[in-house]
Amino acid sequence: MANITKKVSWSSRADESGITGEATPLLNGAEQRPLSRQDSLRGRPKEIAHNEKLLSLKFESLDYDNIENQLFLEEERRMSYMGFRCLEISRWVVCGLIGFFTGLIACFIDIAVEELAGIKYQVVKKNIENFTEVGGLSISLILWAVLNSAIVMVGAIIVAFFEPIAAGSGIPQIKCYLNGVKIPRVVRLKTLLVKVCGVICSVVGGLAVGKEGPMIHSGAVVAAGISQGRSTSLKRDFKIFEYFRRDTEKRDFVSAGAAAGVSAAFGAPVGGVLFSLEEGASFWNQMLTWRIFFASMISTFTLNFFLSIYHNNPGDLSNPGLINFGRFETDTVAYYLYEIPLFIAMGAIGGLLGALFNVLNYWLTIFRIRYVHRPCLQVMEAMLVAAVTAAVSFTMIYFSNDCQPLGPDHTEEYPLQLFCADGEYNSMATAFFNTPERSVRSLFHTQPGTYNPLTLGLFTLTYFFLACWTYGLAVSAGVFIPSLLIGAAWGRLFGILLASFTSTGNIWAVPGKYALIGAAAQLGGIVRMTLSLTVIMVEATGNVTYGLPIMLVLMTAKIVGDYFVEGLYDIHIKLQSVPFLHWDAPATSHWLTAREVMSSPVTCLNRLEKVGTIVDILSNTSTNHNGFPVVVEVTAGDEPPKLCGLILRSQLIVLLKHKVFVELARTRLTTRKLQLKDFRDAYPRFPPIQSIHVSQDERECMMDLTEFMNATPYTVPRETSLPRVFKLFRALGLRHLVVVNDSNGVVGLVTRKDLARYHLGKHGLEELQLAQT
């Protein structure tokens, strides 16, 4: 794969925490290059040649395992039955609030897009109509292109300059977060604000994007904020939900937020739950499923309620989701047994087209990483794409002579007459001169004969390349709707051609039915979701009859697409060199053992440790470990020290900050005992070690770690096979796994990066290099 000499990052700033991860010796003996003097002066790792055979050390793991130390156990013992019941009720309350606020945000985005796009299209339509009569349509083209570029410029500036992580749909980042990878700034309030404003600008600006993907990211940010009961960005603490201030609880709420986002976007609560299960959550239980479903339902209900007020029929809740495909009535769209092979063939076409889309987008992303990495260039590229989209749309409409009669019950929002006769409109304009959601609905539901095959063919071709170019720009935008639109266009074309080939075609080749199947095939071919996408499509169309064909189509699209290349989200995760753990270890990895995978030697701490030693270990930038096995006594001999617990960097920093030293405890009898609340108050932005002042006298003090360490960390023997280590690590959401010998001596430590290094390539099991990207 192409080497890229620029730094690549989801957050274009260097990771603020300055954490670079754990330096792990590579199995094949390849030593990591020591930093030169210049590098160390700059204080950040050198930008290295980037390719997908690398794994970035800058991403940290989240702690999805509870730290069962004495403080935690005491708190649990003190808590009454009533206390536990209150906790359970507050979990439900948080999920309800997540659903409510996610629905509100979806409603705001929807109304803003409707109003602004309406104004834009009315202005351009009036202008085109004026100039059609007197000549000089080039003025209309310039007006359209300038309007698009100006609106997209606003969206691109706020993303590129203020919050780069808000670019794209946010689904790959949320997948990584739920997988246990700490993506910097992914669930911040600022990210949410930029995301919402950015997605409004990009949809109104006429780009080939949808507003559904970003809803999932927005839901996740809302969940992360509400569940913590405070805002670190606004420096406000509401003193509620303090118990949930840890990664385990936050992760569960973020998966509920992602589900609520899907639910608001598609009006598909069950689809939302299944999306969280299929794409996100690494850990699942029955109560969590029920709570997530509750959040999804509240989200859809809130959106419906407020949209019903906006549409002047308050209380009418029968209009679900941001994207409403309209109802497919069973009598008009029945399907027969002999059509199933045709559906499967369409699934294969969707898989091929999806693979082509992903490959083109992969090379385009590499080009962007290499050349379009400065914020000003990213804004200019977004403006260029907006102008080109307008120019292409205008050209297609201008040269199209596909005129259709404008019936009395026409559903066209902005019918353009252009060079058509009076009482007719240009049907190419319906596809291009509209928000993508309306175009999809038009392709699904307009009468046979509305579009001619040439219009659909040209539209599919141009929109395919426009959507491919647009995904990955520095704007907030989703890929769901463009995929559905491309698929609906070629699906409808497929239906029309079938009808023309058969004498009785008009009986069974209903174009709308094939548009739906094509849309499912195309989306499945690009994002490779199966279970959740089937349910989302069934819920969004309001007809369960199509469950089987949609499922067959999505399965076929996934199988065919996976043969060539991975799904779009997986490609973007890989291009960021994220240590992402899939469901299972690589297939041929049984011969590898924990001894070969682990990092060693391990930096251990004594149960009673000198403060100076702890400060020096935490300040050492060359290693920067985050977890330290606590041992009975570090001996001078060759025998590995005996394990008695595990303590995290964040805990040690809180202990140093509060000066929990043995000597001070003896002199000050009134010292307040440190509680779990002190650790929760510091979460999630623990201060860096450089900000904590420790005097020379205090360096000589001792610190007793017994009370604060996790006395029962998970351990594995040296001979454990990689798949067993992987399963334990992945299923329990661990961050550190200690490798011990027969006498419980610490011999190594397994972290996420040690496991993510191995993957199955074309030539068997491959090992990725670790690098400071």
N, C-alpha and C positions, 0 to 999 in steps of 0.2 A: 504494500500500500504506500501511497505517497507520503514522504516525509514532509513535515510542515515545521518551519523554523520559527513560528510565532507561538506565543503563549496562548493557550485556549482555556477559556473559563466561562462557567455559567454566570459568574459574577465577575465582571471585568476588573474589579479592584482585586488586589491581593487579599487573601482571606484575613479579615481584620484581627482575628485572634492570634495570627502569626503562627499557628500550629502547623507543623509540616508533617506530622505523623511519625511512624516508627521505622527506623532504618533496619531493614531486614536483610540479612545476607541471602544471596540468591543461591539456589540449589546447584546451578551449574558452575558455581565458583566465580561468576562475573562480579567483580567488586564494583560498588558504586563509586563514581568519580568524586574524590574529595573536593570541596569547594575551594576555589582559588582565593587569594587575598582580596582581589577586587570584589568577588562575590560576597565575601563576608563583610566587606566594608559597606556594600549596598544594603546588606541586611535581609536580602531575599534571594531565593534560589534563582539560578540563571535560567533564562528561557531556553528550553531545549528543543531539539528536533522532535516534533510530536507525531506519533502515528498510533494507530489503534492497537499496536502490540505493546503499548505501555499501560501502566496502571498508576494513577496519580496518588501521591502521598499526601496531598493537601486536604483530602476529604477525611473527616473524622467519623467515628461511629457514634450512634446514640446508645444509651443504656436502657435496653428494654428488659433488663433483669432487675428485680427489686434488690436493693442492698439491705440484706437482713443482718444489720448490726444490733448491738444491745439497745441503742436508742429506739430503733424501729420496733423491736420486740416489746420494749417497755410501753411504747405508745399503743401498740395493738392490745396489750394486756389491760391497759387502763380503759380502753374504749368499751363502752357498754353495748348491749344488744341494740338499744335505741340509737346509739351513735352510728352503728353500722347501717341501720335502717335509714337514718338521715342522709348518710353518704350515698346510699343507693338512690334515694329520692333526688338528691342534688345532681346525680348523673343524668337522670331523666330530664330534670329541669334544664341542664346544660344542653342536652341533645335537642330539646324543644326550642331553646333560644338559637341554637345553631341553625335549625331549620327555618326559623322565623326570619333571621337576619339574612340568610342566604337567599331566601325567597324575595326579600325586599330589594337586595342588590340586583337580582335577576330582573325584577320589575323595573327598577331604575334604568338599567342598561337597555331593556326592551323599549321603554317609552322614549328614552333619549334618542335611540337609533331611529325609531319610527318618525319622531318629530323632525329631527335634523335631516334624515335622508329624504323625507317628504318635501322639506323646503328646498333642498338641493335639486331634486328631480323636477320639481315644479318650475324652478328658475331656468334649468337647462331646457325643459320641454317647451316653455314659452319662447325661449330664445330660438330654438330649432324651428318652431312653427313660424315665427316671424321671418326668419331668413330663408325658409323653404320657398316662400312666395317671391321674395325679392332677390334671391341669390346671396352668396357669401356665407355658405355654411361653415367655412373654415373658422369664422369667428366663434361659432357654437362649439366647434371642436376645441379651440383654444380655451374657451370659457370652462368647458367640462374638465379638460386636463388641468387647468390652473386650480379650479375648485378642489378637485381630487388631491392634487399635490399639496395644496395648502393645509387641508384637513389632516392628511397623513403626516405632514411635516410636524404638526403639533404632537401627534401620537408618538412619532419616532423620537422627537427631541426629549420628551419626558422619560421614555424608556432608555435611550442610549446614554443620556447625561445624568439621570437621577437614579434609576434603578434597573440595571441591565438584566437582572434575574427575572424581571416581569415580561421579557420578550417571549414570543411563542405562546403555546397553549398552556404551558406549566405542568402538563400531565407527566412528562418524563421526570421532572423534579419531584413531584408528589409521589410518584412510584418509588423513587430513590429514598425519599424521606420515610415512607412506610416500610421500605426494605431494611431501614436501619442506618442509612447514610445521612450524616449531618451536612446538608447543602447550605452554605452560608446565606443568610438573609431571606430564606425561601418563605417563611411564614411571618414576615413583619407587616406592620400596619401600612408602612410606606409602600411596600410591594403591592398591597391590595389597592391602594388609591391609584397608583400608576397603572395597575392592571385594568381597573374599571375604566379610567379615562382613556387609556390606550386602546382598549377594545372598541369603545364607542367611536373613536377617531378612525380606526382602521376599517370598520364596517361602513361607516358613513362615507369614508374616503373612497369607497368603491373597489377596495382590494378584493381579490378572490379568497376571502376568509369567512369564517363563521364566528359567532360569539359564544358557541356552546363549550368549546374546550376550556377557555379561560374561566368559565363558571365553576369548573371543578377545582381549579387552583384557588379561586376566590372563596369557595366554600371551605377549603382546607385552612386558609388564613383566618377566616372568621372563627372556625373551630378552635384553632390554636390560641387565638386571642381571648375568646370568651371563657374557655376552660381554665385559663390561668387567673381569671378575676383581676387582671391588671394590665396596663400597657407600659412596657418598658420604653417604647418610643416617646410616649407622652409623659413619662415619669409619674404616672398615676397608679396608685395601688388601692383597689376598692375593698381589700381585706375579706374577699369572699373566695370560695373554692380553693383555699390554700392547700388542701390535702392533695389536689390534682397537679401540684407543681413538681412533676417528675416525668421523665420521658415515657414511661409505661402508660400512664393515664393519658398524656397528651397525644400519644400515637393513636389510641383508641378513638379519641374525639376527632382527630384529623381524618381518620378513615370515615367517620360519620359525616364530616364536612364535605369530603369528596363525593360521597353518595348523595348528599343533599344537593350538591352542585349538578350532578347528572340528572337528578330528579327534577330540579327546576328547569334545566335546559331542555329536557325532552318530555317532561310530564310523565316520567317513568320511574315511580318509586322502587318497584321491584328490580328494575334494570340498574338503578343506582346502587342498591345493596349488592347485587351480583357483580357490578363493576368494581366496587371496593374489595370484594372477595377475590375476584379473578386477577385484577391488575395490581392491587395494592397490598392488602394486609398480609403480614407474615404470621400473624397469630390471630386465632378466631375462636369464639365460643358462642353458645346459644343466646345468652343474655345480650351480648354485644350485637348480634344479628338483629335482635328484637329492637334494641335502642336505635340502631342505625336506620332500621325501617321506619321507626317513629319520626326520626329527624327528616327522612326523605318525604314522608307523608306531609309533615308540617310545612316543609319547604314548598311542595306543590300547592298545598292549600293556600298558603300565604300569597304566592304568586297569582293564583287564580282569583283570589278575593280582591286584591288590589287592581289587577287588570280588568276585572268586571266593573269596578268603580270607574276606571279610566275609559272603558268602552260604553259608559252610560247605562249599564244594566246591572246595578249592584246586586250582589247575592247570587248571580248566575255563575256556578262553579264548574261548568261543563266545558271549559276551554283550557285544557292543560298545557303547560310547557311553553318555552320560548319558541320552539319550533313545533308547529302544529301541522302534521302532514295531511290533516283532513281525514274524515272517515272513509274507509273503503267499504262500500256496501256489498254484502255477500252475494246478492243476486246478480250484480253487474260484473263481478270479478271472480266467478267460480273458476277452478282449475281442474284439469283432468289428469289421469294417470299418465297418458302419453306425453304430457308436457314436462314431466319431472326430468327426463333426460335433457330436455332443452334448458331447464333451470340449472342443472349440473354443469352443462356446457358453458352457460353464462357465468357460473362460479369460477370455472377455469379461466375464462377470458378476464374476469375481475382480478384473479390471482396474478395473471401475466401483466396486466396493465398496472396493478399495484406494485409489483416487483420493479417494473420499469420506472414508475414514479419514484420509488424509494432509492433506486440506483442513481437516477439523475439528481435527486435531492442530496444524496450522499456526496457526490462529486462537487455539487454546488456549495455545500456546507464547507467542504475542504477548501474550496477556492476562497470562500468568505473568511475562513480562519486565517488563511495565508495573506490575503490582500486587503480585505475590507474589515479591519479590526479597530480602526479609530472611530470614535463616536460620530465625528462630522461626516466621515465617509458612509457610515451606516445610515445616517439621516438622508444623505444624498441618494443612496441606493433606494431607500424606501420611496422617496419622492419620484425617482425615475420609474420605478415599478408602477406607482399610481398613475403617472402620466401615460405610460405605455398601455396600461389597462384601459384607460379612457380612450386612447387613440385607436386601439384594436377594436374595442366595443363599437366606437363610432364608425370605423371603416366597415365592419361587418354589417352594421345596420344600414349604412349608406348604400352598399353594393347589393344588399339583399332585396329581391323583388318578390318575397314571400308575403303576399297581402291576404289577409283573412277578413271576412265580414265581421263587423262589430255588432253583435247581437244585442237585443234589449236587456238581457240579463248578464251582460259581460262582467267578468271578474277581474279584468285588467285594471291595475291600479293607475298606471301612467301610460295609456295607449298612445303610441306615436303614429301619426298618419304618414308623415314624410312624403314620399312620391306616390302613395297609394291613392286610389279613388276615394271620393267622399263616402263615409259610412264604412270604411275599411281601416285596418291598422296593420302595422308591420310586425309580423310575429317574431322576427329575430330580436326586435326591441323588447319583447316580453322576457326573453331569456337574459339579455344583457342590461337593459335599462330598468333595473329592479334590484332590491336587496336579494342575496342568494336564497334566503328562506322562501320568499314569494316565488322565485323561479322554480324551486323544487316542487312546490305545491302545484304550480301551473303545469309542470311536466307530468305530475301524477294524475291530475284530475280533469284537464281540459278534454274536450270531445275528440274522438278520432278525426284526423284530417286537419287539425289545427296547425300542425307543423309539417313542413315537407322534409323529406329525408336529407336533402342537401343542407338545409338550415341546421338540422341536428348534427350532421356529420362535421360541419365546419365549427359549430359551437363546441362540440366535444373536443376537437383537436386544439382549438385555441385556448379553451378554458383549462385543459389538462396542463399545458405548458405554463400558463399564467399562475395556476395554483401551485405548481411545482416550484416556480421561481419565487413565489410569495412566501412559502413556508420556510421559516428560518431568517426572515428579515427582522430588524430590530423594532418590531411592533408586537403588541399583544394580539394574538390571533389564533383561532383554532383551525384544524384541518377537517373536522367532521363534515361541515356543510359543503365545502367545495368538493369533497369526495362524493358525497351523496348527489350533488348536482351533476358532476361528470358522469357518474353511473346512471343517473336517471335519464340523462340525454342519450347515451349510447344504448341503454335498455329500451327506451321508447323507439329508437331507430331500429333496433333488433325486432321489436314487435311489428313495426310498420312493414319491414322487409318480409317478415314471415307471412303477414296478411297478403302481401302482393304476390308471394310465391305460390300460395294455395288458393284454389278456386273458392273454398268456403271460409276464407281467412277471416272475414269480418265477424264470424261467429265466435271464434275462440282467441284470436290474437288481439286482445284488448290492449292498446299501447300503454295505458296507465299501469296495468298489472306488470308488464315487462319493465316499465320504468322503475317500479318498486324493487323488483328482483335485481335489476342492474345496479341500483343505488346501494343495495346491501352488498352485492358482489364487489363493487369498487371500494367501498369503505372497509370491508373485510380484507381485501387484498392489500390495502395500505397499512391499517393499524393492527391487523391479525387478532382481533378480539372475537371470541366465538359465543360463549354462553351469554354474557351480558348484552352483547350487540343483538343477538336474536330477540331477547326479551325487550330491549329498548325499541327495536323496530316494531315488534308486535304491539307494545303498549302505545307507541306514537301513532300507529295507524288505526288503533282501536278495533283491530280485527284479529282474532286468534287463528282464523282459518289458515293464514299464511305462515303459521309457526313452522311447519315441516319444510316447505320450500326454502324459507329464509335460513333455517338451520343447515339444510343440505348445501345451499349456496355458500354460506360462510365457512363451512368445513372444507369444501372444495377449494375456495379461494385461499384459505390458510395453508392447506397442504401444497397447492401449486406454488403459492408465493414463497413459502418457507424453503422450497427446493432451490430457489435462486438466491434469496437474500432475506435478512431478518425484517421484522416489522419496523415501521418508521420510528416509533418511540425508542425501541431497543438500539437502533442505529445511532440515534442522538445521545443516548446514555453511553454507548461505547466510545463515541467520538470525544466525550468529555473525560474519558479514562476513569470513570467512577467504579469503585470496587463493589459492584452490584452482585448479590448472591442469588442465583436462580433457585428453583424449587429443589433441585437435586444436584449432587456432585456430578462431575463429568463421568460419562459411562465407563471409561476404561481406567479408572483411577484407584482400583482396589489394591493395587500393589504398592501404592504410596502409603507411608505411615506417618503418625504424628511426629516422630523423630525427624523425618526429612522435611516436614512442612513448617515446624515451629521456628520461632525466632529465638536465638540464644547468642551469648549469655544473657541472663535476665538480671535487671537491676532490682535487687530485693531490699527491703527495709526491715530492721529489727523491730520487735514488738515495742521495745523501749529505745527510741532513736534520738540521736542528738539533733537539735534544731538546725545547726549549721549544715549538717550532712543533708537534711531534707531540702533546705534552701538551695544548696549547690546542685542537687540532683534535678530539682524542678527548674533551675535556671539554665541547665545545660541544653543549649539549642541544637547540639548535634544529634541528640537522641530524641528529646521531647516526647517521652512516653506518657501515657495517660492512666495506666494501671500498674500497681506495684504489689507483687506478692509480699505478704508480711511473714517473716520467718522467726523461728524460736531464737536462733542466734547465728549470725554469719560467722562460720568457723574459718580458720586459716587453712585447714586441710583441703584435700581434694573432694571430700564428701560433700554433696550438695546440701544446702541448709534445709531443715525440715519446715514444711509449709504449715502456717496456722491461720492464714486469712489473706484477704486482698483489699487494698485501699486505692481509691481513685485520686488523681491529681486534683480534681475539683474539691474533694473532701479535705485534702491536705491544705489547700489554699484557704478554705474557710477556717480551718484550725489555726493556721498561722495568723490570719487576719484577727481572730478573736484571742490570740495569744494563749492558747490552751497548753501551758507548759507545766510540768510537774512541780517545779520550784515555786512558781507563782501560786499554784493551788494551795501549797502548804502555808505560804506567808499570808495570803488573803483568805480568811475563813469565810468571808461573805460573798466570795465569787459566785456569780450566777452560773448554774450548770448549763452547758451548751445543749440545746434541744434540736430536734429535727427541723423545727420552724426556722432556725438560723440557716440551715442548708437550703431550705425551700425558698427563703427570701433572696438568697444569692443566685438561685436558678433563674433563667438559663444562661445569663451572661456573667460567668464567674470572672472576677478581676484577674488580670495577668499577674504572674509572680513578680514582675518588675515593679508593680504599683504597691507592693507590700514591703514596708520598711521593717527590717529586723536589725536591732543594734548589736554591737560586738558582744556585749554581755549576754544578750538573749541567745546568741548563737551557741553559747556554751550550755544553755539549758537543755533539758530532756523533754521528749514528748511521748506520752503513753498512748499507743494506737489501739489498745485492746478494745476500748468501748466503741470505737468508730469504724473499725474494719469489718468487712463481711467475713464472719468466722467460718462460713461454710461455702466457699466458692466451688464452682464445678471444676472437676479435674478429670484428666484421662491419662492412662498409662502410655508409655512411649510407643508401644507396638500397635496402638489403635489405628485401624485403616482410615484413609482420608474420607470415604463416604460416611463412616460412623461419626467422625469428628464433625463433618459438614452438617449431618442431620441434627446432631445435638446443638450445634452452634446456631443453625438456621431456625430450628423449631422453637428454641427457647429465647431467641433474639439476644444472644450474648454479645458482649463486647470483648471480653478476655476469657480465654480458656487455658487453665494452667496444666502443663504437662509434667507429670511426676514420675519418679522411678519407683522401684519396689518398696523402698522404705519411706515413701512420701516426701522425698527430697525434690526441690524445684529444679527441673532441668531445662524447661523452655516455656514459652508462652505463645498461644495461637491467637492471632487477631484476624479481623475481617480480610485484611490485605493478603495475609498468608494463604487464605482459602480462595479468594477471588483471582489469585494469580493463575490458577489452572483452568484451562478451558479446552474443549474438544475442537480442534481445528481440522483443516482438510487432510493434514498428515498425522492424525492421531492426537494424543494429549500434548498441548503446548503450554509453555510457561511464559507469562508476560513479565517484562522488566518493570521494576518499580522506579518511578522518577518523580522529581519535584516539579511537576507541571503546575 
